């Protein structure tokens, strides 16, 4: 089975985890560099699916299946990859703000960001302001991503930004927010640099923020 990057991408996009593993193993056996398999095979497949998701041509179950297929492929590559090869786009802290226990959306965004080449540190749900600040100080992330599903908890987002400012950390991290009640206008209002309405957009927005 000759190395074919498009075949790997197609298998990821189609969510065929068994074929992904088969193709990745064959490529490694042929001496194809693990970084090449990742960058030209696995990643483009999940990116294409993300674009289809944004266009409404596929839905969340297909995204999750494709992410699983990509994860299987990455697992095969891990012994041949340095941590920096898998997470070379940047480091992201993610968490749901204090008072909000919803984590399904956050977990899907985390998965998509990881598939997109980011290192993601998940702080969980109901994260206090001080915990966000301490995590930024300790982990030095490129991006802090916060989510809220409730209008009564989204007001904690500007509290986090204010606390980062007081701690002298605001200039060291870019902030991206999302969740059902969140809009681009609200992000602009509170001074967050990024906003993502869905999991596929989160990857694109994170890439934009890292490059900015």
C-alpha positions in Angstrom: 0.0 0.0 0.0 1.8 3.1 -1.3 1.8 6.3 0.9 -1.1 8.5 -0.2 -1.8 11.6 1.9 -5.2 12.2 0.3 -6.2 8.6 1.2 -5.4 9.3 4.8 -7.3 12.6 4.7 -10.3 11.0 3.1 -10.3 8.2 5.8 -10.2 10.8 8.6 -13.0 12.8 6.9 -15.1 9.7 6.5 -14.5 8.6 10.1 -13.1 5.3 9.1 -10.8 4.7 12.1 -9.7 1.2 11.0 -8.6 2.4 7.6 -6.8 5.4 9.2 -4.8 3.1 11.4 -4.1 0.7 8.5 -2.9 3.6 6.3 -0.8 5.2 9.0 1.0 1.9 9.8 1.7 1.3 6.2 3.1 4.8 5.8 5.4 4.4 8.8 6.6 1.0 7.4 7.5 2.8 4.2 9.6 5.3 6.1 7.3 8.3 5.7 8.1 10.8 8.5 5.5 10.9 11.3 5.3 14.6 11.0 4.5 14.3 7.3 1.7 11.8 8.0 0.3 14.2 10.6 0.6 17.4 8.6 -0.3 16.3 5.1 -2.7 13.4 6.0 -4.5 13.6 9.3 -4.8 17.3 9.9 -6.1 18.2 6.4 -8.8 15.6 6.8 -10.2 17.0 10.0 -9.9 20.6 8.6 -12.0 19.6 5.6 -14.6 18.1 7.8 -14.6 21.3 9.9 -15.3 23.3 6.8 -18.2 21.0 5.9 -19.6 21.4 9.4 -19.5 25.1 9.2 -21.4 24.9 5.8 -24.0 22.7 7.4 -23.2 19.8 5.1 -22.2 17.5 8.1 -23.4 17.4 11.7 -21.9 17.0 15.1 -22.0 13.1 15.2 -19.9 13.0 12.0 -17.4 15.4 13.6 -17.0 13.3 16.7 -16.6 10.1 14.6 -13.9 11.8 12.5 -12.1 13.1 15.6 -12.1 9.6 17.0 -10.5 8.3 13.7 -7.9 11.0 13.8 -7.1 10.2 17.5 -6.5 6.6 16.4 -4.1 7.8 13.8 -2.3 10.1 16.2 -1.9 7.2 18.7 0.0 5.3 16.0 2.3 8.3 15.5 2.9 9.2 19.1 6.0 6.9 19.5 7.6 8.7 16.5 6.6 12.2 17.4 7.9 14.7 20.0 5.2 16.5 22.0 6.1 19.7 20.1 5.2 18.0 16.8 1.7 17.2 17.9 1.0 20.6 19.6 3.1 23.0 17.6 0.4 25.5 17.0 0.2 26.7 20.6 -1.1 26.1 24.1 -4.7 26.8 25.1 -6.4 26.9 28.5 -10.1 26.1 28.3 -12.8 26.1 31.0 -16.4 26.9 31.7 -16.9 30.0 33.9 -17.9 29.9 37.6 -21.5 28.9 38.2 -21.9 27.0 34.9 -21.7 23.2 35.0 -22.3 22.6 31.3 -19.3 20.9 29.6 -20.5 19.1 26.4 -19.8 22.0 24.2 -16.5 22.7 25.9 -15.4 19.1 25.5 -16.2 19.1 21.8 -14.2 22.3 21.3 -11.3 20.9 23.3 -11.3 17.8 21.1 -11.4 19.9 17.9 -8.6 22.1 19.1 -6.5 19.1 19.9 -7.1 17.6 16.5 -6.2 20.9 15.0 -2.7 20.8 16.5 -3.1 22.7 19.8 -2.0 21.6 23.3 -5.2 22.0 25.4 -5.3 22.2 29.2 -8.8 21.7 30.4 -9.7 23.4 33.6 -13.1 21.8 33.7 -16.4 23.5 34.7 -17.5 26.0 37.3 -14.0 27.5 37.2 -13.5 30.4 39.7 -12.0 33.7 38.5 -8.9 33.1 40.6 -8.4 29.6 39.1 -8.3 31.1 35.6 -5.8 33.7 36.7 -3.6 31.2 38.5 -3.7 28.8 35.5 -2.6 31.6 33.1 0.3 32.5 35.5 1.4 28.8 35.8 0.9 27.5 32.3 1.7 30.6 30.2 -0.8 29.8 27.5 -1.2 31.5 24.1 -4.9 31.6 24.5 -7.5 31.4 27.3 -10.8 30.0 26.1 -13.8 30.4 28.2 -17.4 29.1 27.7 -20.8 29.8 29.2 -24.2 28.4 28.4 -26.2 30.7 30.7 -26.7 34.4 30.5 -26.4 34.6 34.3 -22.9 33.1 34.2 -21.5 34.9 31.1 -21.1 38.0 33.2 -18.2 36.2 34.9 -16.2 36.5 31.7 -15.4 40.2 32.1 -14.5 39.5 35.8 -11.8 37.1 34.6 -10.4 39.7 32.1 -10.4 42.3 34.9 -8.6 40.0 37.3 -6.0 39.2 34.6 -5.4 42.9 34.2 -5.0 43.4 37.9 -2.5 40.5 38.1 -0.5 42.0 35.3 -1.2 39.0 33.0 -3.6 40.4 30.5 -1.0 41.3 27.9 0.5 37.8 28.0 -2.6 35.9 26.8 -5.3 36.3 24.2 -8.9 35.5 25.3 -11.4 33.6 23.2 -15.0 33.1 24.4 -18.0 31.1 23.2 -21.3 29.4 24.2 -24.9 29.6 23.4 -25.6 33.2 24.6 -22.2 34.6 23.5 -21.9 36.9 20.4 -19.1 38.7 18.6 -20.6 41.9 19.9 -20.3 40.7 23.5 -16.7 39.7 23.0 -15.9 43.1 21.6 -17.8 44.7 24.5 -15.8 43.0 27.2 -12.5 43.2 25.4 -12.0 39.5 24.4 -9.9 39.2 21.2 -11.7 36.0 20.0 -15.1 34.6 19.6 -16.3 31.2 18.2 -19.9 30.3 17.6 -19.1 26.5 17.1 -16.4 23.9 17.5 -15.0 24.2 13.9 -14.9 28.0 14.2 -12.9 27.7 17.4 -10.0 26.1 15.6 -10.0 28.8 12.9 -10.3 31.5 15.5 -7.5 30.1 17.6 -5.2 29.9 14.6 -6.0 33.5 13.9 -5.3 34.6 17.4 -1.9 32.8 17.6 -0.8 34.4 14.3 -2.0 37.9 15.2 
